[in-house]
Amino acid sequence: MTTPISTPTPSCLAEGNLLKYKWLNWFLRSRWYPGIIQWPTLFLFVVIIYQLFLGPTKAHDNLGTALTWVFWWPVIPIIFLFLGRFWCAICPFATINDLVQGFVGNNRPVPKFLKKYGIWIIDASFIFITWSDHVWGVVSSPVGSGVLLLVLTTAVVTSGSFFERRTFCRHICFLGGLAGNYAQAGMLSLHGTPEICAKCDTAACYNGTENFPGCPVFEFPRVMASSANCVLCGDCLKNCPNGSIQLTVRPPTKELWFVHKPRVEAAFLAAVIMGIVFVQNVTMLEIWASTLAWLESVTGTTSYYVNFTITFIFAIILPVSLLSWASWVAAKSNHSSFKENFTRFGYAIIALDLAAHIAHNLFHMLAEGKSILYTGLALFGVDSHGASAALVSTPTIQALQFGLVGFGFLGSLYILYRITNTYYTGEVVWSTFKPYAVLMGCLGLLNIVLFTLPMSMRM
């Protein structure tokens, strides 16, 4: 028997709930969503793969490289800010996972070690992929980019063949880990209505119905307190028989003001992301060549593997060490453990992470944006060599970067303020706030300094 999908109740269509707009409510509940966006995205993914392997061998001339690193990669963090993990609902890897499961999926339970250590695996893979990009030239090589995408596709096919739902997306995908952190600073939130969910005994949102599958990433809207793992696929909305699901807009970073169950892995990743933004900036500066020469003189070797790895490790350790220092200082006054401070306040870095990440990628999108048009026209024999790829001037880009870092810094400070006032009272609030404010000031200033220096093009 088919489970009926009811019309949302008046309490569900409260002020602020986007589902009060009938056209959006209909679209998200229909069979068209998210497939109508998934399939064109998958088709574009196939075109990119084709171009990367069979198109021009130089990144500057390859449409696949331009679409991946000049358009998609810069747009991704912006999507996370405004739409949460919506990308994960239409991601071609997720679509491939679902297709594989439909044909050969064994639907085995998620291994216990993945449930326990999944975020650490995500942290490690994110660090490794960033490192490999620089030492093996993944981004600068169309074939290298293609190999990376095929490796990820192979991992998705393997996971989908053996394990249930989207195990890869939840426990393995490095982009999923990044998305999970950034989505908590995002402006879109999907959640159940507590008073309605309390009376529900079907759990159709999690388990699924005859018409639609259950949550692909193992989330239960009834108790979901975070947007970190919600991919906005709409399945829970379609399955809920009581119209409990709401889709609301919230101020950026609101979820980070108090995280119900902070995890040290997520706090560590927040610090690591800042280090990765640093190393991405440093290696694209015009002074990187002279910096590399200095490192060679110090280490006594010309091996790029060695000298870049030293730079990479230093860039990663720097924000982690600063967060550790602030946590150690705060622990002296608030009497919480070092680990508690590190975990709680590490989340405050996410706002500055997101701002710095967008600011860095903004350079590539605005300084090289026309390369997408030029490489596309080249497929039809139109030669655009010598034409500027910039969409706006360098001073304009820098002004936008400074503004973004400024907003990120203020966002992180406000998160610190809310967290300290949640856990502490009296003078302890200020004594806890100060070391973390110094941390955010140092990270923000480092970003500003790096953005003032001339940067080289990716394409």
Secondary structure, DSSP 8 states (H G I E B T S, - for coil): ---------TTTT-TTBGGGSHHHHHHHHSTTTTHHHHHHHHHHHHHHHHHHHHS-SSGGG-HHHIIIIIIIHHHHHHHHHHHTTHHHHH-HHHHHHHHHHHHH---B---HHHHHHHHHHHHHHHHHHHHHHHHHTTTT-HHHHHHHHHHHHHHHHHHHHHBSTTHHHHHT-HHHHHHHHHHTTSSEEEE--HHHHTT----HHHHB-SSSB--TT---TTT---STT----SHHHHH-TT---EEEE--TTGGGGS-SS--HHHHHHHHHHHHHHHHHHHTTBTTHHHHHHHHHHHHS---HHHHHHHHHHHHHHHHHHHHHHHHHHHHHHH---HHHHHHHHHTTHHHHHHHHHHHHHHHHHHHSTHHHHHHHHHTTT---TTS---SS-HHHHHHHHHHHHHHHHHHHHHHHHHHHHHH--THHHHHHHHHHHHHHHHHHHHHHHHHHS-B----
